[in-house]
Amino acid sequence: MLLVVLLCFGLSVGVSEGLSIHIPMYHIRDGVLCFENVEVAGADAESFERLGGGYGRDKNRCYFYGKPLLEADRDSFCILLSTDSGSGGYARDKNRIYLNGVVQERWDAATFGIIAAPAEGVWGLVHRVYTGDKNGVYLNGEPLPGADKSTFDTIMLMGSSFAKDAFHVYWQATLLEGADPTTFTRMGEGDYGKDKAGVYYREKRLEGANPRTFSIMKAPFSKDQKNLYYGAIKVEGFDLESFQMLDSSETFRDKNYLYYRGERRSEIDVSTYKEDIFGGYGKDRHHVFFYKKLILGADVATFKHLGDAYFVDQDRVYHAGVPIVGIDRKTVRQIGQFYIADEKHVWYSNRLLEDATPETIDLLDGGTIHARDAKSAYCFGMKIAGSDGPSFEIIWHYYSKDKNAVYYREKKLAGSDPKSFERLTGDYSKDKNQVYYQEKVLIGADPESFVSYGEAGRDKYRQYVQEKAVE
């Protein structure tokens, strides 16, 4: 059993090397404490100390992400668990428990503690933290039904999330009905476990699996002496001796049939099937398939790749396995990554661009998102209502403008001024009149004093998280 920690110990969970993660920072600028580039109102910079995970305190109070924790007891406040990324964590004072800066009234502060946290450097498990109090055991705050804290233990390793006590076995917070905790063990470093009577893939028991002969193959395949399993799916009638995995882990075969995601596809001729055409397409000697689903009417002899996600046969043009209605096969050509045209019309994927003409279409970002013609502009193939094609230009990614307005994707930013418009961090932007989050106007926000940091912002009046004001 892992000992439940009841004292403050300041554990920090590391981040795997090579990951690029924004770490929010407190700093002092001209004698004033700031979080990111926003002043922390009322904070005493001289006595301030960083506690980790976005938490901090000065001689008067505690803070999370620059916001004062008004109910926190400053002297007894400390960190239970944080991450090196500064993305939050567990904290406590003598009266309360906090998770990511929010008081957790449901937990008993006197008996609360961390039971198990991921090993240092295991970034994928940072949010798989087991905690407990006198009332029970929790995973990320979710109660484990019936768990006994006094005998609770975890058998996590890397991607695995099994746990057990003297009476129960769990996959994450799900009780494995009927599993025997005395004999239950994890298998390998992933999602499999077994007891004396059965085998489990995550929270599901594998039908008919024999724990004595069961073995893990290349994920997500496993087997016992009789059966093949794809994840939690028992592959009925499969010939184990002729097992062959094809180009993706989702597609495999035996001497008789081809299978996709554990399901037999009897309509496919396994002896002639090839799935390496491009982008999910495959064909046998009789038919063409898209992700193993039959494309009715496709001519296998003339079916070929036009470019990127487009395919053609002698009669039709296809996108994502579906014929494009109304397009002229004889004059079709690709004009950009997602754009094609025939003699009279332009399409984005399988969407017809309203009123666009091939002669005047101009692809602004390589044919991925935006386009314009002599009259209008388009985003993801949708006409931007009221836009002026000749003056239309991209600001950044989803933001664009013309002589009259600013747009987010295909939506106009109401009342926007294109001359003074500027993009901020995250999905924030502003002009001389207003502040925006995506296409939404932040009512009452002051554009002159507004600054953003990631997906949060602040002006002289209030703070914001995305488009919502936080008083």
N, C-alpha and C positions, 0 to 999 in steps of 0.2 A: 504493500500500500504506500502511495505517495503521501507524505505529510502535508496537511493543509497549512499554509503559511498565514499567520494572523498578524504578523508585525510588518511594518513598512520596510521593504528591502530594496526598492528602486531597481527592479529587474528591467533590463532593456533587451528587447528582442532584435537581433541584428538583421540586416538586409543582405541578401546574396550579392556577391561581387558581380559587377557588370550591369546591374539594373540601374536605369536612370530614373531617379525619383526626386520630385521637388520636396525639399525640407523647409517648412515654414520657419521663419527666424524672427527672434526678438533682437533688436539692436538699439543702441543709444545714438541719437543724432542731435547735436547741439544741446546736449544736456537733457533731451527729452526721450523717454522710452517710446519706441515704435514697434509695432508688430507688422512685418513686411515693411511697407512704406507708409503705414497709417499710424498716427499718434495714438497711444493708449491713454485715453482721457483720465486724468486724476492720479496716474501712477507715479510713484517715487522712483526715479531712475537710479539714484545713488544706492538704495537698499535692495534693488531688484535682483532676484536670482532665478535662473532658468532651472526648471525641474525635469524637463524632458516631456516628449509627447505633446508639445504645444502648451503645457502647463508652466506657470511661473508664479512668483509671489514677491511682494515688496513688504515693507514694515507694517503695512496696513491691511492688505487683502491679498487674495489669490486670483489668478487669471487663467483663462483657457482661450487660446487663439486671440489674445488681446482683449477679450471680454471679461469684465469682473465677475467672479463667482460670489455674489453678495451674501449667500447663506453659508459659505465655507468658513470654518474656524481656522484662522491663519496659522496659529502656533502648532496645531496638531496635524495640519495638512501635509500629506506626503504621497509619493507615487508607489503604487503596487506593481504595475506593469505598464511599460511604454514600449514604443518601437523606435529604432534609430531614424526612421523616416519622419518622426515628429507628427505622425498621423493620429495621435490620440492614445487612449489607453485607460487603465483603471487607476483610480486614486481614492484616497479616503481622508477623513478627519475623524475626530472622536465621536461624531454623531452620524455621519453619512458615508455612503459609497457613491463614487462618481464613475461614469463610463462616458468617455469622450466629452467631458465637461458637463454632463447632465446628471442630476441627482437621481439615484435609483432607490426610490422609496420601498420597493418590493423586497429589498435585501436587508437582512439584519446586520447592522454595522459591527456589532460586538463580536459576532462569530464568523464574519465573512473573511474569506481568504482565497488565494490562488491555489488550486490543486495541481494543475499541470499546464504548462505553456510550451510552445514549440522550441526546439533547440535553436541555438544562435545560428543565424544565417539561413534558416529555413523560411524564406519569405512567403511561400505558398500557404503556410500554416499560421501566419501571424494572427489571423482572426479565428483560429480554433483554440480557444482558451477555456479550460474547465475551471469553474469556480464553485464554491460551496458556502453555505451558512447552516444554521441549525435546522432550517426547513427543507434543505435538499441540495442537489447538485445541478449545475447549469453549464450549458455549452453556449458561449456567446450570449448569455442571458436567457436562453431557452431551457426550461426545466427538463431534466431527464426523468421520465415517469417512474416513480417508485425507487429511485436510486438511494442506496445506503451510503452516506458519506463516510462512515467509519471504516468501511471495507472497500471503498472505491479506488480503482486503479485504472490507468490507461495503458494501452498497448500500441501506442502510436509510433510510427516510424515513417519519416518522409511523407508520402501521400496518404497514409493510412489513418483512419479515424475510428478505430474500434476502441471500446472501453468496456469495463465490467466491474461489478461488485460481487459480493458473495452469493448473490441471488439472481442477477440479471446480466445480460450482454447487450451492448448498444452499438449501433452504427451511427456516429455523430449523436443526435438526440433521439434517434428512433430505437425503440425497444425491439430486440430480435426475439419474437415469441418462440418459446420452446428451446432456445439455445442453452447449452449447459455451461455455466461459467467455470466449473471446475476443470473441464477438459478443453475449453475453448482457447485457441491460439491463432495468432495472425500468420498468414502464409506469405512469404516474400515481403516486398516493400510496398505493396500496393493495396488493392481493394478486396483481397480474398482472406477468408478466415474459415476455420473448421472446428468442430467439436467431435466427440466420439461417434455421433450419429449422422452428421451431415456437413455440407459445405455451403458457405455463404459468399455471395458477390455483393459487396456493399450491404444494403439492408435486406437483400432477397436470398432466400434459400434456393439452391440449385436443385431442380427436380431430378430425383434419382441418383444424384452424385454420390459416389462411394469415397469417403474420406481416406480410406486406406490405399486406394490406387489413384487418387486424384493428383494431377500435376498441372502447373501453370505453363502454358506455351508462350508465344509472343503475344502480348496484349493486343486485343482483348480476348484471345482464345485460351481455352483450357480443356482438359479432358480427364476421363477416368478410363477404365479398361473397356467400356462399352460405348460411351457417348462423347460427342463434341459439344462444347458450349461456346456461345458467342456472348460475352458479358454474362448476363443472367438468363439468356435464352438457350434452352436445350434445342439443338439442331436435330430434328427428327429424321431418322432413316439415313443418316450420313455414314459413308464408308470411310472409316478412319485411316485405313491403309493408303488410300489414294488422295488424302488431304493435300491441297495446294492453295496457298494464298497468292492472289494475283497482285496487280500493281498497287492496290490500296488495301489497308487493313479491313475495309468494309466489304471487300469482294473476295470470295474464295470458292473452291470447287472440289468435287470428288470426281470419280470416273463417270458418274451418271448425270450430275446436275451442277448448275451454277447457283450460288447463294449470294444474297446481298443483305447485309445487316442481320444475318441470322435467318433470313427467309429464303425458301427455295423459289427460284424463278424458272418454272418448268417450260415457259414459252421460249426460253433462250436455248439455242443449240450449243451445248458446251464444247463440242469438238471444233467449231469454227469461230467461236466468239472472240473478239478482240475489243479491249476497252481503252486502247491508247490513242484513239483518234484525236481528242482534245476536249477539255472542259466538261467532262461528265458523259460524253457520248461514247457509244460502243455499237458494234454491229456483228451479226453473224451472217451466214450465207443467204438468209431470207429477209431479215428485218434490221431496222435501225432503232436504237434505244437511247433514252436520256436518263441517266442514273437508273438504269435497268428497267425503265418503263417503256413499253412499246410506243413508238411514234407511228400512229396509224397513217398509212398512205405514203410514207417516205420510200423513195426509190433507192435501194441499197447499192445498185450498180453505179449510180451517178452522184451519190451523196458525198459531199466534200466540204472542206473548210474554206470559207470565204475570207475570214480574218477576225481576230479576237473572238467574240462570243457568237459570231454569225456563221451559219452553214447554209448550203444550198443543195438541192438536187435538180433534176431537169425541169421541174415545174414550180418549185416553191422556195421561199427563203425562211429560215428558222432562227429563232432566238429562244434560248432556254428550252429547247425541245418542242416549241410551239410555232406553227406556221404564222407568219406575219400577214394579216389580212389586208388586201388591197395593193400590195406592192407589186411592181412589174419585174418579174424574174429576169427578163431579157436585158433590161437596162440598169439593173441594180449594181451599185458599187459602194465600197466602204470609203467614207470621207473623214473618219476620226475613230478614236478608240471605241466609242459607244454610238457613233452616228453612222447611218447609211442613207443613201438616197437612190431614187430611180430618176427617170426623166422629168417628173413633175413634183415629187414630194420628198420630204426629209423625215427620217425616223430617229428617235433616241431609244435604243433597245427595241421594244416593240410598240413604242408610243409615237403616234403621228404628231409632228409639230404643226400646230394650227397655223395656217397661212404662210408657213415658211417655204421659200423657193430654193432649189439647189443652186441657182445662178448667183444668189446674193448671200448665202449662208456663210458666216464667219465663225469658226470655232476658236474660242478665246483661250482655252487652257488645254490645248491638245485634244479636244474632243472628249473630255471627261465630265464636265459639269455645265459650263456656260457656253452659250452661242448667241449670235445676233444676226439680223439681216437688215434690209433697208428700212424696215418699219419697226420691228420689235426685238425684244431680247427673250432668252429662254434659259431656264434652269432645270436640269435633269429632265429635259424634254417638255417641260411645262411652260406655257407662255406667261411671261411676267406682265400682268395686266397694267396698262398705262405706260409701259416702258418705251423709251425712245432708242431705237436700234443704233443710229449713227453716233450718238454721244455715249452709249453704254460702255462701261469698263469695269473690270474686276478690281476691288479693293484688296480683299484677302479671302481666300477660301470661299465661304458661303456669302460673304459681303460683296456687294456691287453697287454701282450708282450710274445715273445718267445726269443730264442737265437739270432734271426736275426733282429727283428724289433719290433716296438710298434704299437698298433692298437687302433682306436677309433671305437667302434661298429665293423662292418665287414671291415672297411677301414684301409689300411696301412698308417701310418704317413711317408710320403716320407722323406728319409734320416735320419730317427730317430735312436738314439743310445740307446738301452735298458739299458745299464749299468749306464748311467748318467741321465736317464729320471726321472723327478719328476713331480708330479701333483701339481698344484697351486689351487687357489680358482676359483669358477665358473667352466667354461669349458676350462680354461687355463692350459697349461703344458709347460715344456721346457726340453731340454737336453743341453749338452755342446755346441751344434752347432746351435740350432734353438729354436724359440718360436712357440707354436701352440695354435690355438683356435679350439677346437674339432679336426677335421682331417686336418684343413687348416694351412699352414705355414704362419706366419706373416713375410713377406718379409722385410728384413732390420732391424728387431727387434734384439736388443742386449740381448742375454740370460743371460749374467753375471749381468747386472743391472736391468733386467726386474722383476717387481713385479706386482701383481694383487690384486684387491679388488673387490670382486663380479664379475660382468660382465664387468669390466673396468680394464685397466692395463696401465703400464707406464715403459719406459726405459729411459736412459739418453738423448735420442734424441727426443722422442715424446710420446703422449698419445694415448691410444686405447680405443674404445668402441666395445666390442666383437672382430671381426676380422678386423675392420676398423681403420686406423690411423687417428687421429685428430690433425692436425697441429696447 
